[in-house]
Amino acid sequence: MKKQNMVFGILFVICIFLVSSSAVLQADGKKNMGGWGVSDPYHKFYRAQDVEKLKVIVVKIKEVVPLKGMSPGVALLVKEDDSEELMLVHLCPVWYKKASRIGIRKGNKITLRGYFAEINGQEVIMAAKIKNKQKTFKVRLTSDGTPFWTMSPGQLQKELSSD
């Protein structure tokens, strides 16, 4: 009887662990995006039809929290060659790609495609793609703004190999 109770206790603990670890998943079975999902308020700022292209210099790479409650994201501070005005560029959530893994460094001259948005009273650029001489880092579909971090592994592989 004691063995049965012990087995039952172990199974109970395992069940509690499995239930609590499934809290990472939302009701629709997708990973919790930390505020970076397509149905989250942040994504609604992006307008793919109004994307602009800029040539800029990277001044700094940093982490930001675009809206209260979101998980941290990778961002760039950039400026145009003939300007001292800094622009903040939101790239992606840190959990998708860390700053050290984007292939862009301080001082790089890059071509940037993104949408200018006002978020919390600050003008920012929500990036779709950044490119320097050696590397292209894509984070959104240029056609509709779908974030790469929301794609299935198959869709992501297709998009990343299309360059």
Solvent accessible surface area in square Angstrom, and as a share of the most:
residue,aa,sasa,rsa
1,M,175,0.78
2,K,174,0.74
3,K,159,0.67
4,Q,126,0.56
5,N,97,0.50
6,M,125,0.56
7,V,82,0.47
8,F,139,0.58
9,G,29,0.28
10,I,95,0.48
11,L,99,0.49
12,F,113,0.47
13,V,98,0.56
14,I,83,0.42
15,C,70,0.42
16,I,93,0.47
17,F,132,0.55
18,L,106,0.53
19,V,107,0.61
20,S,67,0.43
21,S,52,0.33
22,S,55,0.36
23,A,79,0.61
24,V,82,0.47
25,L,95,0.47
26,Q,82,0.36
27,A,119,0.92
28,D,98,0.51
29,G,49,0.47
30,K,120,0.51
31,K,97,0.41
32,N,77,0.40
33,M,21,0.09
34,G,22,0.21
35,G,21,0.20
36,W,2,0.01
37,G,6,0.05
38,V,71,0.41
39,S,93,0.60
40,D,33,0.17
41,P,92,0.58
42,Y,4,0.01
43,H,31,0.14
44,K,134,0.57
45,F,69,0.29
46,Y,18,0.07
47,R,125,0.46
48,A,18,0.14
49,Q,143,0.64
50,D,68,0.35
51,V,28,0.16
52,E,88,0.39
53,K,123,0.52
54,L,28,0.14
55,K,149,0.63
56,V,3,0.02
57,I,34,0.17
58,V,1,0.01
59,V,44,0.25
60,K,105,0.44
61,I,45,0.23
62,K,71,0.30
63,E,107,0.48
64,V,21,0.12
65,V,81,0.46
66,P,8,0.05
67,L,30,0.15
68,K,201,0.85
69,G,75,0.72
70,M,17,0.08
71,S,27,0.18
72,P,59,0.37
73,G,0,0.00
74,V,0,0.00
75,A,0,0.00
76,L,0,0.00
77,L,34,0.17
78,V,0,0.00
79,K,40,0.17
80,E,64,0.29
81,D,98,0.51
82,D,137,0.71
83,S,31,0.20
84,E,147,0.66
85,E,123,0.55
86,L,85,0.42
87,M,29,0.13
88,L,18,0.09
89,V,0,0.00
90,H,7,0.03
91,L,4,0.02
92,C,0,0.00
93,P,0,0.00
94,V,29,0.16
95,W,89,0.31
96,Y,46,0.17
97,K,60,0.26
98,K,126,0.53
99,A,31,0.24
100,S,78,0.50
101,R,160,0.59
102,I,0,0.00
103,G,23,0.22
104,I,0,0.00
105,R,126,0.46
106,K,154,0.65
107,G,48,0.46
108,N,38,0.20
109,K,136,0.58
110,I,5,0.03
111,T,33,0.19
112,L,1,0.00
113,R,76,0.28
114,G,2,0.02
115,Y,23,0.09
116,F,52,0.22
117,A,9,0.07
118,E,120,0.54
119,I,5,0.02
120,N,114,0.58
121,G,68,0.65
122,Q,94,0.42
123,E,116,0.52
124,V,3,0.02
125,I,2,0.01
126,M,1,0.00
127,A,0,0.00
128,A,0,0.00
129,K,53,0.22
130,I,0,0.00
131,K,107,0.45
132,N,17,0.09
133,K,197,0.83
134,Q,151,0.67
135,K,82,0.35
136,T,35,0.20
137,F,13,0.05
138,K,30,0.13
139,V,1,0.00
140,R,8,0.03
141,L,38,0.19
142,T,62,0.36
143,S,94,0.61
144,D,85,0.44
145,G,0,0.00
146,T,36,0.21
147,P,0,0.00
148,F,3,0.01
149,W,16,0.06
150,T,33,0.19
151,M,24,0.11
152,S,53,0.34
153,P,117,0.73
154,G,53,0.51
155,Q,104,0.46
156,L,38,0.19
157,Q,119,0.53
158,K,144,0.61
159,E,43,0.19
160,L,86,0.43
161,S,77,0.49
162,S,80,0.52
163,D,118,0.61
